[in-house]
Amino acid sequence: MIPFGADVLWTLAYRAFRPALFALDPETAHEWTFAVLRRVEALLCRAGTVPAPARYPALAQRIAGISFPNPVGLAAGLDKNAEVPHVWALLGFGFAELGTVTAKPQEGNPQPRLWRFPQQRALVNRMGFNNLGARTIAESLAQKLARLRSPIPLGINIGKSRSAPARDAPDDYAETFQLVAPLADYVCINVSSPNTPGLRELQNPAQLARLLERLQAENRRGVEFGTLPSPRPLFVKVAPDLSEADAAGIADVVRGSGVAALVATNTTTDRTALGSSSALVEGGLSGAPLRALSTALVRRFFRLLEGQVPIVGVGGIFSADDAYEKFLAGASLVQVYTGLVYEGPGITGAICRGVVERLEREGVRHLSEIVGRNA
């Protein structure tokens, strides 16, 4: 058994504080939370140190040449402007995906654009890639990382600027890639948010192949001209609302484009689980109702890719059992977002502790031994 951990204290403290936080409008609560996190980030940079997350030898993974101290990461969409990159290690995450970042600054969709559904443990958002733009974000992040190196891998999620027509998507993504790739351990290509018109059309195999070809060319150019020490691994984030034919087409592109990992999945446009309570809100649904749908797609891609391309499982992860389900389906890493909102910062330690204990009960020495077992 693993001894009592700090995650238990985090969980108890958050449960006491959550009612006050949930009394606020969701986006206001987010801003207030980040006001605190920005102060913590400043203190960490000033101190010149950040505690590394707890290491669990049975959970450590090496994916795309990157070492992950534990397999629980922060999903994109929370730290949109890469404001607090060091805080996520302090909270126990094994990696963090920052963004989504676009080439041009954009305000996103009009408010309100974020809703909680506590009974279903869900969120609906139509944020629309609101961010400060790649240049501003890259300059700020570079300053933070110059002061203090991150003890965990940092991915940067990039998307299409709303103003860029689909035909110009490769150029638009390439502009962002050039600015942020030198700061990232990997770059995740977001072609699956439902909140930017036309974005999901980039999942079409022909368009996706064209986009990835351009970004891999940028990788080679960066190494050639010395802006990148080595090519940045490209991850691709897909939607859960894919037909079997869609998934098969994407898998073919992934195999042929040198993609380092697949992130499954983004939010869903299916509102069945929310019933009539969601009739007046637009956007993508995340949280517990997404769990089964995302797990099914993880399993489908694991089979399509024959386990040759690592998968990051995202969607409805609130507990160690939820994460374990994703691992059995074929995920090598997992990410949380909505689970963090509802369960608080203790979620990372609770998941890691719970997964290790389950591996021990089943006599399994390392997480990699069970990945895809139920695929």
C-alpha positions as CSV (number, residue, x, y, z in Angstrom):
1,M,0.0,0.0,0.0
2,I,1.1,3.6,-0.7
3,P,1.1,5.8,2.4
4,F,-1.3,8.7,3.0
5,G,-0.4,11.5,0.5
6,A,-0.7,15.2,0.0
7,D,-3.5,14.5,-2.6
8,V,-5.8,13.7,0.3
9,L,-5.2,17.1,1.9
10,W,-5.7,18.8,-1.4
11,T,-9.0,17.0,-1.9
12,L,-10.3,17.8,1.6
13,A,-9.3,21.5,1.2
14,Y,-10.9,21.8,-2.2
15,R,-14.2,20.2,-1.1
16,A,-14.4,22.9,1.6
17,F,-13.7,25.7,-0.9
18,R,-15.6,24.4,-3.9
19,P,-19.1,25.6,-2.9
20,A,-17.9,29.2,-2.9
21,L,-16.1,28.8,-6.2
22,F,-19.2,27.2,-7.8
23,A,-21.3,30.1,-6.6
24,L,-19.5,32.2,-9.2
25,D,-20.0,32.3,-12.9
26,P,-17.7,29.6,-14.3
27,E,-15.5,32.0,-16.3
28,T,-15.3,34.3,-13.3
29,A,-14.3,31.4,-11.1
30,H,-11.6,30.5,-13.7
31,E,-10.2,34.0,-13.6
32,W,-10.2,34.2,-9.8
33,T,-8.4,30.8,-9.7
34,F,-5.8,32.0,-12.2
35,A,-5.2,35.2,-10.2
36,V,-4.1,32.9,-7.4
37,L,-2.1,30.6,-9.7
38,R,-0.3,33.5,-11.2
39,R,0.9,34.6,-7.8
40,V,2.1,31.0,-7.1
41,E,3.9,31.0,-10.5
42,A,5.7,34.3,-9.7
43,L,6.8,32.9,-6.3
44,L,8.2,29.7,-7.9
45,C,10.1,31.7,-10.5
46,R,11.5,34.0,-7.8
47,A,12.5,31.1,-5.7
48,G,14.2,29.4,-8.7
49,T,12.8,26.0,-7.8
50,V,9.7,23.9,-8.1
51,P,9.2,20.5,-6.5
52,A,9.0,17.7,-9.0
53,P,5.9,15.6,-8.9
54,A,5.9,12.4,-6.9
55,R,7.6,9.7,-9.0
56,Y,6.0,6.3,-9.3
57,P,8.4,3.8,-11.0
58,A,5.6,1.6,-12.0
59,L,3.9,4.5,-13.9
60,A,6.8,6.3,-15.5
61,Q,6.5,6.3,-19.3
62,R,8.8,7.2,-22.2
63,I,6.7,8.3,-25.2
64,A,8.1,9.9,-28.4
65,G,11.5,10.2,-26.8
66,I,10.0,12.1,-23.8
67,S,10.2,10.9,-20.2
68,F,7.0,11.3,-18.2
69,P,7.4,10.9,-14.5
70,N,3.8,9.9,-14.2
71,P,1.1,9.4,-16.9
72,V,-1.5,12.0,-15.6
73,G,-1.3,15.2,-17.6
74,L,-3.2,18.5,-17.8
75,A,-5.4,18.7,-20.9
76,A,-5.2,21.7,-23.2
77,G,-7.8,24.5,-22.7
78,L,-7.1,25.4,-19.0
79,D,-3.8,27.3,-19.2
80,K,-4.6,28.9,-22.6
81,N,-1.9,31.5,-22.5
82,A,0.8,29.4,-20.8
83,E,0.6,31.7,-17.8
84,V,1.5,29.2,-15.1
85,P,3.7,26.4,-16.6
86,H,5.5,25.6,-13.3
87,V,2.3,25.3,-11.2
88,W,1.2,22.1,-12.8
89,A,4.3,20.2,-11.6
90,L,3.7,21.6,-8.1
91,L,0.1,20.1,-8.3
92,G,1.5,16.7,-9.2
93,F,0.9,16.5,-12.9
94,G,3.3,14.3,-14.9
95,F,3.1,16.7,-17.9
96,A,1.0,19.7,-19.0
97,E,-0.4,20.7,-22.3
98,L,-0.6,24.5,-22.6
99,G,-2.9,26.4,-25.0
100,T,-4.7,26.3,-27.4
101,V,-2.5,28.9,-29.1
102,T,-3.3,30.5,-32.4
103,A,-1.1,32.6,-34.7
104,K,-3.3,35.7,-34.2
105,P,-4.6,37.0,-30.9
106,Q,-8.3,36.5,-30.6
107,E,-11.0,37.1,-28.0
108,G,-13.0,34.0,-28.7
109,N,-16.7,33.7,-28.7
110,P,-19.0,36.1,-26.9
111,Q,-19.9,35.4,-23.3
112,P,-21.5,33.4,-21.7
113,R,-19.4,30.6,-23.1
114,L,-18.8,28.2,-20.3
115,W,-21.4,26.3,-18.3
116,R,-21.3,23.7,-15.4
117,F,-23.7,20.8,-15.1
118,P,-22.8,19.5,-11.6
119,Q,-25.4,16.7,-11.5
120,Q,-23.8,15.2,-14.6
121,R,-20.3,16.2,-13.6
122,A,-19.9,17.9,-16.9
123,L,-19.0,21.2,-18.6
124,V,-20.1,22.7,-21.9
125,N,-17.8,25.3,-23.4
126,R,-17.7,27.4,-26.6
127,M,-14.7,29.4,-25.7
128,G,-13.4,29.6,-29.3
129,F,-9.6,29.6,-28.8
130,N,-9.5,32.8,-26.8
131,N,-5.8,33.6,-26.4
132,L,-3.1,36.3,-26.6
133,G,-1.6,35.0,-29.8
134,A,1.5,32.9,-30.5
135,R,4.1,35.7,-30.4
136,T,3.0,37.2,-27.1
137,I,2.6,33.8,-25.5
138,A,6.0,32.6,-26.8
139,E,7.8,35.6,-25.5
140,S,6.2,35.3,-22.0
141,L,6.7,31.6,-21.8
142,A,10.4,31.9,-22.9
143,Q,11.0,34.4,-20.0
144,K,9.5,32.0,-17.5
145,L,11.4,29.0,-18.7
146,A,14.6,31.0,-18.8
147,R,14.2,31.7,-15.1
148,L,13.2,28.2,-14.1
149,R,13.3,25.0,-16.1
150,S,10.1,22.8,-16.0
151,P,10.6,19.5,-14.1
152,I,7.8,18.0,-16.3
153,P,7.3,17.8,-20.1
154,L,5.4,20.7,-21.5
155,G,3.3,20.3,-24.7
156,I,1.8,23.2,-26.6
157,N,-1.5,22.8,-28.3
158,I,-2.0,24.8,-31.5
159,G,-5.1,25.6,-33.5
160,K,-6.3,27.6,-36.5
161,S,-6.9,31.3,-36.2
162,R,-10.6,32.0,-36.7
163,S,-9.7,34.5,-39.4
164,A,-7.7,32.0,-41.5
165,P,-9.7,30.3,-44.2
166,A,-9.3,26.5,-44.4
167,R,-7.1,26.7,-47.5
168,D,-4.6,28.7,-45.5
169,A,-4.7,26.5,-42.5
170,P,-1.2,25.0,-43.1
171,D,0.4,28.4,-43.3
172,D,-1.5,29.6,-40.2
173,Y,-0.5,26.6,-38.1
174,A,3.1,26.8,-39.4
175,E,3.3,30.4,-38.1
176,T,2.3,29.3,-34.7
177,F,4.6,26.3,-34.8
178,Q,7.6,28.4,-35.6
179,L,7.1,30.6,-32.5
180,V,6.2,28.0,-29.9
181,A,8.0,24.8,-31.0
182,P,11.4,25.8,-29.5
183,L,9.7,26.1,-26.1
184,A,7.7,22.8,-26.2
185,D,8.6,19.2,-25.6
186,Y,5.9,18.3,-28.1
187,V,3.4,20.2,-30.2
188,C,-0.2,19.0,-30.3
189,I,-2.2,19.8,-33.5
190,N,-5.8,20.6,-32.6
191,V,-8.1,19.9,-35.5
192,S,-11.1,18.9,-33.4
193,S,-12.5,21.7,-31.3
194,P,-16.2,22.2,-32.2
195,N,-16.0,25.9,-31.4
196,T,-14.1,27.3,-34.4
197,P,-16.1,27.1,-37.6
198,G,-14.7,24.7,-40.1
199,L,-11.9,23.4,-37.8
200,R,-13.1,19.8,-37.7
201,E,-13.0,19.7,-41.5
202,L,-9.2,19.5,-41.1
203,Q,-9.7,16.0,-39.8
204,N,-10.5,15.1,-43.4
205,P,-7.6,12.8,-44.4
206,A,-6.4,14.8,-47.4
207,Q,-6.5,18.1,-45.4
208,L,-4.9,16.5,-42.4
209,A,-2.1,15.0,-44.5
210,R,-1.4,18.4,-46.1
211,L,-1.3,20.1,-42.7
212,L,1.0,17.5,-41.2
213,E,3.3,17.5,-44.2
214,R,3.7,21.3,-43.8
215,L,4.5,21.0,-40.1
216,Q,7.0,18.2,-40.5
217,A,8.7,20.4,-43.1
218,E,8.8,23.2,-40.5
219,N,10.4,20.6,-38.1
220,R,13.1,19.9,-40.7
221,R,13.7,23.5,-41.5
222,G,14.0,24.4,-37.8
223,V,16.7,21.8,-37.3
224,E,18.5,22.9,-40.5
225,F,18.6,26.5,-39.4
226,G,19.2,25.9,-35.8
227,T,16.0,27.2,-34.3
228,L,15.2,23.7,-33.1
229,P,17.8,21.3,-31.5
230,S,15.7,18.4,-32.8
231,P,12.4,17.8,-34.5
232,R,9.5,18.4,-32.2
233,P,7.2,15.3,-31.8
234,L,3.8,16.1,-33.3
235,F,0.7,14.9,-31.5
236,V,-2.8,15.1,-33.1
237,K,-6.0,15.7,-31.1
238,V,-9.1,14.2,-32.6
239,A,-12.9,14.6,-31.9
240,P,-14.9,11.8,-30.3
241,D,-17.7,12.2,-32.9
242,L,-16.0,10.2,-35.6
243,S,-17.5,7.5,-37.8
244,E,-15.5,4.2,-38.3
245,A,-14.6,5.5,-41.8
246,D,-13.4,8.8,-40.4
247,A,-11.2,7.1,-37.8
248,A,-9.8,4.7,-40.3
249,G,-8.8,7.6,-42.6
250,I,-7.2,9.5,-39.8
251,A,-5.3,6.4,-38.7
252,D,-3.9,6.0,-42.2
253,V,-2.7,9.6,-42.2
254,V,-1.2,9.2,-38.8
255,R,0.8,6.2,-39.8
256,G,2.2,7.9,-42.9
257,S,2.9,11.3,-41.4
258,G,5.3,10.5,-38.6
259,V,2.8,11.5,-35.9
260,A,4.3,10.7,-32.5
261,A,1.0,10.3,-30.6
262,L,-2.7,10.6,-31.0
263,V,-4.8,12.5,-28.4
264,A,-8.3,11.0,-28.0
265,T,-10.5,12.9,-27.5
266,N,-11.6,16.5,-27.6
267,T,-15.2,17.6,-26.5
268,T,-18.3,16.1,-28.0
269,T,-21.3,17.8,-29.7
270,D,-23.6,15.0,-28.4
271,R,-25.8,16.3,-25.7
272,T,-27.9,13.2,-25.0
273,A,-26.6,12.8,-21.5
274,L,-27.6,16.3,-20.5
275,G,-31.2,16.1,-21.7
276,S,-33.2,19.3,-22.0
277,S,-31.0,21.1,-19.5
278,S,-28.5,21.8,-22.3
279,A,-31.0,23.0,-24.9
280,L,-30.0,26.7,-24.7
281,V,-26.2,26.4,-24.6
282,E,-23.8,25.8,-27.5
283,G,-20.4,24.2,-27.5
284,G,-18.5,21.1,-26.7
285,L,-19.4,18.8,-23.8
286,S,-16.7,17.4,-21.5
287,G,-16.7,15.4,-18.3
288,A,-18.3,12.2,-17.1
289,P,-20.8,11.9,-20.0
290,L,-17.8,11.8,-22.4
291,R,-16.0,8.9,-20.6
292,A,-17.5,5.9,-22.5
293,L,-17.4,7.6,-25.9
294,S,-13.8,8.7,-25.6
295,T,-12.7,5.3,-24.2
296,A,-14.4,3.6,-27.2
297,L,-12.4,5.8,-29.6
298,V,-9.2,5.1,-27.7
299,R,-9.9,1.4,-28.2
300,R,-10.7,1.8,-31.8
301,F,-7.6,3.8,-32.6
302,F,-5.4,1.3,-30.7
303,R,-6.7,-1.4,-32.9
304,L,-6.4,0.6,-36.1
305,L,-2.9,1.7,-35.3
306,E,-2.0,-1.8,-34.0
307,G,-0.5,-0.3,-30.9
308,Q,2.3,1.3,-32.9
309,V,1.4,4.9,-32.2
310,P,0.9,5.9,-28.5
311,I,-2.4,7.3,-27.5
312,V,-3.2,9.9,-24.9
313,G,-6.7,9.2,-23.4
314,V,-8.8,12.2,-22.5
315,G,-12.5,12.5,-21.5
316,G,-14.4,11.8,-18.3
317,I,-11.4,10.9,-16.0
318,F,-12.3,11.6,-12.4
319,S,-10.7,8.6,-10.6
320,A,-8.1,5.9,-10.8
321,D,-10.7,3.5,-12.1
322,D,-11.5,5.9,-15.0
323,A,-7.8,6.2,-15.9
324,Y,-7.3,2.5,-15.6
325,E,-10.1,2.0,-18.1
326,K,-8.4,4.2,-20.5
327,F,-5.1,2.4,-20.1
328,L,-6.8,-1.0,-20.7
329,A,-8.4,0.4,-23.8
330,G,-5.0,1.4,-25.2
331,A,-3.9,4.8,-23.7
332,S,-0.3,5.1,-22.5
333,L,-1.0,8.6,-21.0
334,V,-4.1,10.3,-19.8
335,Q,-5.2,14.0,-19.4
336,V,-7.7,15.6,-17.1
337,Y,-9.6,18.9,-17.3
338,T,-13.2,18.7,-16.1
339,G,-12.1,16.2,-13.4
340,L,-9.8,18.8,-12.1
341,V,-12.6,21.4,-11.9
342,Y,-14.9,19.0,-10.0
343,E,-12.4,17.1,-7.9
344,G,-9.7,19.7,-7.3
345,P,-5.8,19.5,-7.4
346,G,-5.8,16.3,-5.4
347,I,-6.9,14.4,-8.5
348,T,-3.4,13.7,-9.8
349,G,-2.1,12.1,-6.7
350,A,-5.3,10.2,-6.2
351,I,-5.2,8.7,-9.7
352,C,-1.5,7.8,-9.5
353,R,-1.9,6.2,-6.1
354,G,-5.0,4.3,-7.1
355,V,-3.5,3.0,-10.3
356,V,-0.3,1.8,-8.5
357,E,-2.4,0.0,-5.9
358,R,-4.5,-1.7,-8.6
359,L,-1.4,-2.8,-10.4
360,E,0.0,-4.2,-7.2
361,R,-3.2,-6.1,-6.5
362,E,-3.1,-7.6,-10.0
363,G,0.6,-8.5,-9.7
364,V,1.6,-6.2,-12.6
365,R,5.0,-4.6,-12.4
366,H,4.6,-1.7,-14.8
367,L,1.7,0.2,-16.4
368,S,2.9,-0.6,-19.9
369,E,2.1,-4.3,-19.3
370,I,-1.7,-3.5,-19.3
371,V,-1.9,-0.9,-22.0
372,G,-4.4,-2.2,-24.6
373,R,-5.2,-5.3,-22.7
374,N,-8.9,-4.8,-23.3
375,A,-8.6,-3.5,-26.8
